[in-house]
Amino acid sequence: MDKNPEKGYVAMLGWSLNAIEALERFDRRYVIVAPDWAQEYCEQHSIPYLPWNFERLNDRSMEIAETLKDMGVDVAIPLFEETVEWAGAINSVLMDNPRLYGQSILFRDKALMKRRAQLGGIRVGIFEEAHDRDDVVRFLKRVNQTLLKLDGDPNDPIHLKAFDKAGCLGHRVIRTPDEIDTIPEEEFPVLMESHLDGWEFAVEAWIHDGKIRFLNISEYVTLGYSVFVPATPELEKYRPQIKAQIEKLIKTFDIQFGFIHPEYFVTSDGEMYFGEVAYRPPGFKVFELLERAYGFNAYQGLVLSFDPKTTEEEITAFFPQEVVDAKGYAGCFGVYPRRRVVSRLEIPEETEQHEYFESHELTPPLEETVTKRTAFGTHWGLIYFFGDDPHTMRDLLKHQEDLDFYV
């Protein structure tokens, strides 16, 4: 598509072929900022590219912001958790607003994030930082003492999470002091939090000029395994409360533009508890699921919400109406082998023959021994489904957990 010089010039931080394809079909000028290994591909396919190593923080770190500023770039957009801080630092230079860097730190450090949420009057569970195993033992005891547990009662679990990793990475559930001994030293420091009983779900919100432009509720069937969009009517009925919570989050974190991906719990009595918030696209290909369900390209929406030159008319016309404009329900399941030794990939016939089945991105196993899944490990690939009934979708995704894809 022809690029409009009157519109914003955007820098995408991180590598995503789907994002690049979306930008190729969009009217904004763009540059991909990615590590050296992307260079050859970008040159072969004439993709505007700038090399940068996001893992190295040093005295040259300011260079990327200066380079992008000299190129005339208006805004940096993070595609992955590891680039959120870089985007904040770069945008604080591009937009001459130092607060943007401080804000990005809040989105990266889960303990700071929870404190900021608390200051804004948002409900969170009990949480603390742990620097070693003794801290975890004390926290487990204290949480259960607070819950008035007696000797012999089973403990209420606590959750351990990495401070600055995406999603389920580094997430552990601890119930007994014995389990604490299994935590490797190198995982510390971690965030510890009390267990919240309730229905966990995620939200994707595109924000421009401080206002929500599109709000999706993603329904988890099983955390770390499956998700679908839009949500069932049972979860969608909470939309007014969820929207109010997101508006509170926008105000508390002073978000004027961009995209957020928060997670919440709703309890049986309808109370909302804040889990965490990310300032980047979600995992599990939710952007792709949204395009399948609604027809709009979520990466292009990302650019619109970040671009300071986006007009009110443009962003209003871009997004469909939530839920009512969806053509159906799109879901995916993350496969993890259930056996310790596998030799081949074998898609179950009942999955492949189901009318909702669309495609998969599973590959044959590279080795026979399956490494033990520590905490919430990374899935081996996704299977995609699409259909017109949310309850059929939910049950279908749940059923995949009982099937073997690697035998």
C-alpha positions, 0 to 999 in steps of 0.5 A, spaced: 500 500 500 502 507 498 504 510 504 501 517 507 507 522 509 502 526 513 500 520 517 505 517 523 512 514 521 512 508 526 518 503 529 516 496 531 520 493 536 521 486 535 520 481 530 513 478 527 511 476 520 504 477 521 505 484 524 510 486 518 505 483 513 499 488 516 504 494 516 505 492 508 498 493 507 497 499 511 498 506 509 503 508 515 511 508 513 514 503 518 521 500 520 522 494 524 527 494 529 530 487 531 536 483 532 542 482 527 539 475 525 533 479 521 537 483 517 538 478 511 530 476 511 529 484 511 534 485 505 531 479 501 524 482 502 525 489 502 523 490 509 525 497 512 530 495 518 534 497 523 538 492 527 538 493 535 540 488 540 535 489 546 538 484 551 544 489 552 543 495 556 549 500 556 552 507 555 550 506 547 542 505 549 540 512 548 543 511 540 537 507 538 532 513 540 537 518 537 537 514 530 530 513 530 529 521 532 533 523 526 529 518 521 523 522 523 520 516 527 514 519 531 513 513 535 516 506 537 511 500 538 513 494 543 511 487 540 514 483 546 514 484 553 522 484 552 521 491 548 516 494 553 521 498 557 525 500 550 519 503 547 518 507 553 525 510 553 525 511 546 518 514 546 520 519 552 525 522 547 521 522 541 515 525 544 519 529 549 516 526 555 520 523 560 514 520 564 513 515 559 520 511 561 517 511 568 511 508 566 514 503 562 517 500 568 511 500 571 508 495 566 515 491 566 516 490 574 510 486 577 511 488 584 511 496 582 505 495 577 501 492 583 503 497 588 501 503 583 494 499 582 493 499 589 494 506 590 489 507 584 484 504 589 484 497 584 483 491 588 489 486 588 491 480 592 496 480 598 503 480 594 510 481 596 517 480 593 521 474 595 529 474 595 530 467 597 526 460 599 526 463 606 522 469 604 517 464 600 516 460 606 514 466 611 509 468 606 506 461 605 505 461 612 503 468 613 497 468 608 495 461 611 495 464 618 491 470 615 486 465 612 485 462 619 487 456 617 488 451 623 494 445 623 492 440 619 488 444 614 490 444 607 494 450 605 491 455 600 496 456 595 500 462 593 503 464 586 510 465 584 511 469 578 517 472 575 518 480 575 518 481 568 517 475 564 511 475 559 504 471 561 505 464 564 513 464 564 516 463 571 509 462 574 509 457 579 503 454 584 506 453 591 502 449 596 507 446 601 514 448 604 516 442 600 515 445 593 519 451 595 525 447 595 524 445 588 525 452 586 532 454 583 536 459 586 537 463 579 529 464 579 530 469 585 528 474 586 520 473 584 513 476 586 509 472 591 501 473 591 495 470 594 491 465 590 485 469 588 479 464 587 474 466 581 474 466 573 480 468 570 480 472 564 484 477 559 482 484 556 485 487 550 484 494 549 486 499 544 487 506 547 487 513 543 487 520 546 486 517 553 479 513 551 478 506 550 477 505 542 475 497 542 475 492 548 475 485 547 474 480 553 478 473 552 476 467 555 481 462 558 478 455 558 484 453 561 490 458 563 496 456 559 492 452 554 486 455 551 483 461 549 477 464 545 474 470 542 469 473 543 467 470 550 461 467 552 455 471 554 456 468 561 462 472 561 460 478 557 455 480 562 460 483 566 462 487 560 460 494 563 464 492 570 470 490 566 470 497 562 469 501 568 475 497 571 479 498 564 477 506 565 480 506 572 486 502 570 487 508 564 487 513 569 491 510 575 497 508 570 496 515 566 495 511 559 494 516 553 495 512 547 497 505 545 494 498 547 494 494 554 493 487 555 490 486 563 488 480 566 483 480 572 479 475 576 471 476 577 469 472 584 462 469 584 459 475 587 461 479 581 467 483 585 473 484 580 480 483 582 486 486 578 492 480 576 497 484 572 497 488 565 502 488 559 503 494 554 504 489 548 500 484 544 498 478 548 500 471 547 496 465 544 495 469 537 489 473 540 490 478 535 490 473 529 484 470 533 480 477 533 482 478 525 478 471 524 472 473 529 471 480 526 475 481 520 479 487 522 487 487 523 489 488 530 496 490 528 493 495 524 489 497 530 495 497 534 499 502 529 492 507 529 492 507 537 500 509 538 500 514 532 499 521 535 497 523 528 491 518 527 485 522 527 478 521 531 474 519 524 480 514 522 480 510 529 472 511 530 471 508 523 477 502 523 474 498 529 468 494 529 462 494 534 464 489 540 461 482 540 455 484 535 460 485 529 463 478 530 462 473 525 463 467 530 468 464 535 475 463 534 479 459 539 486 456 539 489 450 543 496 450 545 499 443 545 504 440 550 505 432 549 502 428 555 507 422 554 515 423 557 517 419 550 514 421 543 516 419 536 511 422 532 506 427 531 499 424 530 493 429 530 487 425 533 482 424 528 476 427 532 480 433 532 481 434 525 474 431 523 471 436 527 467 442 524 470 447 528 477 445 526 481 450 521 488 449 522 494 447 526 502 449 526 504 443 530 511 440 527 514 433 528 518 432 534 525 434 534 527 429 540 524 423 543 524 425 550 520 430 552 523 435 558 519 436 564 514 442 564 516 446 569 511 451 572 507 453 565 512 451 560 512 453 553 507 449 548 509 446 542 504 449 537 497 451 536 491 448 533 486 453 531 478 453 531 472 457 529 465 456 529 458 459 531 457 457 538 461 459 544 459 453 549 461 448 543 468 452 542 469 452 550 467 444 551 471 443 544 478 446 547 477 443 554 476 436 551 483 437 547 487 437 554 485 429 554 488 427 547 495 425 545 498 429 539 505 426 540 505 419 540 
